[in-house]
């Protein structure tokens, strides 16, 4: 489906800043929305992990350099 979307973009001469939004929308259409749900799930998990890392980092003991 990604290959199909890329080929369609090439045929329609879509490139530059317009390419990524086009591909995301077209792949979502071709997958019946499954790709968007997957991308959103990955985004949420990455945000959760980033928060956990930030929390752990913020609570690390500080080194005192004297």
Rosetta blueprint (number, residue, H / E / L):
1 X L
2 X H
3 X H
4 X H
5 X H
6 X H
7 X H
8 X H
9 X H
10 X H
11 X H
12 X L
13 X L
14 X L
15 X L
16 X L
17 X H
18 X H
19 X H
20 X H
21 X H
22 X H
23 X H
24 X H
25 X H
26 X H
27 X H
28 X H
29 X H
30 X H
31 X L
32 X L
33 X L
34 X H
35 X H
36 X H
37 X H
38 X H
39 X H
40 X H
41 X H
42 X H
43 X H
44 X H
45 X H
46 X H
47 X H
48 X H
49 X H
50 X H
51 X H
52 X H
53 X H
54 X H
55 X H
56 X H
57 X H
58 X H
59 X L
60 X L
61 X L
62 X L
63 X L
64 X L
65 X L
66 X L
